[in-house]
């Protein structure tokens, strides 16, 4: 029953729906554009900020961010967690979409095209295989969340080889 909001006064406010006042209020150095709860870890959320970073917080310890995600070079406009809660996707004014591991400071993948303008919205699909982005040029784009994953159905030997290669990476 907890709600979070980001205000134009650089604040993040946590509300309990049953109460009339905020539970906690946090002031950041710059304005926040978007906030998203981790769907698997109920106490964790990530904030997209104007200072080119994302800040992941544990709502029980708001004194400092548990992880700072960087790599963007302009303001981060939107953030969304995958349904598994292991990854997050961001869209930015720098015309890129980046995918981060939940606790990693650096992005694992970057998506961009020549014609894509500033990205204002990003969302994971329900099966977390695709990412949908909306940009300033008015286009919606669909991206694979794992660029190397083939789209076509695979033969059993191909599937076994891909699974074996993935285990070697881990």
Residue pairs with C-beta under 8 A, 6 or more apart in sequence:
1 16
1 17
1 18
2 14
2 15
2 16
2 17
2 23
2 59
3 14
3 15
3 16
3 17
4 12
4 13
4 14
4 15
4 35
4 37
4 45
4 59
5 12
5 13
5 15
5 35
6 12
6 31
6 32
6 33
6 34
6 35
6 47
7 13
8 31
9 27
10 27
10 28
10 29
10 30
10 31
10 32
11 25
11 26
11 27
11 28
12 25
12 26
12 27
12 28
12 32
12 35
12 47
13 22
13 24
13 25
13 26
14 22
14 23
14 24
14 25
14 59
15 22
15 23
16 23
24 59
24 62
26 57
26 62
28 47
28 49
28 55
29 51
30 49
30 50
30 51
31 49
31 50
32 47
32 48
32 49
32 50
33 48
33 49
33 50
33 75
33 76
33 77
33 78
34 47
34 48
34 76
34 77
34 78
34 79
35 45
35 46
35 47
35 48
35 79
36 45
36 46
36 79
36 80
36 81
36 88
37 44
37 45
37 81
38 44
38 45
38 46
38 81
38 85
38 102
39 81
39 83
39 84
39 85
40 84
40 85
40 86
41 85
43 58
43 59
43 60
44 56
44 57
44 58
44 59
44 66
45 56
45 57
45 59
46 54
46 55
46 56
46 57
46 69
46 79
46 81
46 88
47 54
47 55
47 56
47 57
47 79
48 54
48 76
48 77
48 78
48 79
48 90
49 55
49 75
49 76
50 75
50 76
51 75
52 70
52 72
52 73
52 74
52 75
52 76
52 92
53 68
53 69
53 70
53 72
53 76
54 68
54 69
54 70
54 76
54 79
54 88
54 90
54 100
55 65
55 67
55 68
55 69
56 65
56 66
56 67
56 68
56 69
56 102
56 103
57 65
57 66
58 66
66 103
67 102
67 103
67 104
67 105
68 105
69 88
69 90
69 100
69 104
69 105
69 106
69 107
70 105
70 106
71 98
71 106
71 107
71 110
72 90
72 92
72 94
72 96
72 98
73 92
73 94
74 92
74 93
74 94
75 92
75 93
76 90
76 91
76 92
76 93
77 91
77 92
77 93
77 118
77 119
77 120
77 121
78 90
78 91
78 119
78 120
78 121
78 122
79 88
79 89
79 90
79 122
80 88
80 89
80 122
80 123
80 124
81 87
81 88
81 102
81 124
82 88
82 89
82 124
82 128
82 145
83 124
83 126
83 127
83 128
84 128
85 102
86 101
86 102
87 99
87 100
87 101
87 102
87 108
87 128
87 145
88 99
88 100
88 102
89 97
89 98
89 99
89 100
89 122
89 123
89 124
89 131
89 145
90 97
90 98
90 100
90 122
91 97
91 119
91 120
91 121
91 122
91 133
91 134
91 135
92 98
92 118
92 119
93 118
93 119
94 118
95 112
95 116
95 117
95 118
95 119
95 135
96 110
96 111
96 112
96 119
97 110
97 111
97 112
97 119
97 122
97 131
97 133
97 143
98 107
98 109
98 110
98 111
99 107
99 108
99 109
99 111
99 131
99 145
100 106
100 107
100 108
101 108
109 147
111 131
111 133
111 143
111 147
113 141
115 137
116 135
116 137
116 139
116 141
117 135
117 136
117 137
118 135
118 136
119 133
119 134
119 135
119 136
120 134
120 135
120 136
121 133
121 134
122 131
122 132
122 133
122 134
123 131
123 132
123 133
124 130
124 131
124 145
125 131
125 132
125 145
128 145
129 144
129 145
129 146
129 149
130 142
130 143
130 144
130 145
131 142
131 143
131 144
131 145
132 140
132 141
132 142
132 143
133 140
133 141
133 143
134 140
134 141
135 141
144 151
150 158
150 162
154 162
